Amino acid sequence: MRPARQKTGLYNIFVWLLLSPVGLPRAVLCGPHEGVVGSGVTGKRQLLAATPRAAPTPAPSPGGPACVVYQNPVLAQDFPDPSSPVLGVDGWYYSFATNADEKNIQVVKSYSTDFGFWMYDDRDGMPTLPSWSRGTAGTVWAPEVAYIDGQFVMYYSAEDISIGGLCIGIATSSLAGGPYTPINASQPLICAPGYPGVIDPYPFQDSDGGWYLYWRRPLSANDSTPIIEVQAMSSDGMSLQGNVSELIRPDQFWEFHNDTTGVVEAPAVQRCYSNTRYCLFYSGSPCCTYGEYYAVGLATATSPYGPFTKWPTNPILGRNQGIAGPGGIGFARPSAVQTYAMYTAWNNVTYEYRGLNMDLMQLNPVNTSVPVGFINPSVGKLVCQ
């Protein structure tokens, strides 16, 4: 997904005031909360130091919050392509986003017992870029982090200095919040000719422990038709294995708005329908010129390799009461029974920023003829589920 316009100066001061104690209402917790861990795959305000928690793990434990109260946007400033949050030993969830604010990787965080309240973290998630990247502003996109084999692994896209397009690289950290250090700094993990290159990496761990990496690339150097692909990864997430499988390309009307080649991008995968299906969420239609028609689509399969069948009534999330152009979806699981979608969207009144939003998900309808969905999507008010 392409990054949005960036805001600096007086605008950032205005955003800080909005997120100060006299601004947006703080999210609160309803019910007991203990032993919360992350899913493993997303206001400048100082809080007291967090109490250390148990070591991070990619699987959620029971006993999370009975409900979370939150107000969308949970971050009222540009935060495009938010990653699925990961939980650190410090008790904070961290989410990462496309470059902005003079940082290669933006960072936000939320304390585990206050999951609906997110604040901007002034660190750079990856302060040093690999030698294969161009290393200039605006060239680091759509990071995604997973806890793999005892460390936090970041997959990201950066502009390759030799081919000019974007390629996918890997960085690692012992801490969820970073800083992340590129590995194999002399060459990326995946490259492909054509604009914009290979973008939007998404690591997914299946129930058997196997890891897969999903991404978006152009069909060829001479054909910019976007396709979403998947390939298996090694157990440590450092390399790719086996064959690449193409999953989807544009073929539904809504994916072609003002774009003759169509747009499918930003893949994200979850098990769904009581673990009988794989749900591929993706974004379609052009994203960033106010993104009126940018939206989230759904495709399902019985294998992580597909074949995936798109939902006939796509998109499943589009413009609504509070937002326009939602996309770049990730997932958070603060308890064993709750899954939240994390995504970016324009404020549909002023279009000043693409903020961070979250919605409770229904991933397990009793009938596969009913689409998975968003509960009270993006309504811009306090919601307790």
C-alpha positions, 0 to 999 in steps of 0.5 A: 500500500502506498504511504499517505501524505505526511503532516508535520509542524503545527499539525503534529502539535494539534494531534498531541493536544488531541491525545493529551489527558484533556483530549480523547477519552481514555479507553477503559477495561471492563472485566477481569484481565490476566495473563494476556499475550499477543497474537504474534503477527500491530498521542505522544504522552508519557506513562508510568513505567510498565510492570514486566510481564511473562516472556512473549509467546505467539499464542494467546492465553485465556482470561483476557479482557471481558470487553474493551472500550475504545473510540475510533480512531484510536490514533488520530494521525497518519499511521498507514499500513499498521502491523498486527500488534505484538506483546513484549515482556514489558507488558506493552503491545507494539504496532508498526507502520510505514515511514513518516515523521522522519522515521523509517518505521513508525511505532505506537503502543498500548498497555496490555490492560488498557488495550483500547488506548493507543499512543504514539511512541517517538522511537524509530522502529528500524533506525538503520536501513540495510545496504541494499536499500536506497535509504531515502525518505518515503521508501520503507513501507508496510512492516509486519512483525511476528514472534518466531523461534525466540525472537521478534522478526520484522518483514518490511518493504524498502526501495532497492538501490539496484532495481529501483522497485521495492523489495522485502527484507527482514530485521530482528530484535530481542524486544517487541518494540525494537529497535530492529536490525536488518539481517542479510543487509547486502540483499533482500529476501524477495525482489521482482521487476515492475512497479512498485515491486514486492510489498505488503509482507504478512507472516502467518503461522498455521495450527501445525506450527508451519510459517507462511509469507504472503505478499503483493507484487506486479505480474511482470516487468511489463504488466503491473497487474497486482497479484497476491502470492504465498510461499512457505518459510523455514521454522525460523522465518529467515528463508523461503521454501518450496514453490510460490503460489498465486492466490488472487488478482483483480477481477471484481468491479470494485477493485478497478475504480479509477485504475485500469489494472485494478488493485489487490494488496495488503494481504492478511490471513486468519483461520476462520469458520471454527478453523475449517477455512483460511480467510484472506483479507485484502485491500482493493481499489486505489488507496491514497488520494482520499481513498473513497473506494479503497476497501477490504475484501475477503477470500476463503480457502481450505488450504493456506495455498488456496485456491481462494474464492473471493466473497461475491458481495465484496467488499466486506468493509468500506466507507461508513459513518466514521471513516473512508477508505479502510485498508491495510488490515492486521489482527490483534488477539488480546484474549483467547476469545477475542480478535480485533482488526487493526486498520488505517482509514481516512477521517471522512470529514476533513481527510487530514490523516489516515488514522489507526482504527480497531474493530472487534471481529466475528471470525466464526459464523456458524454457516460458511454461507455467512461472511466473517465480519466487523462488529460495529465497524468504525462508528467513531464512538465508545463501544463495549463488546 
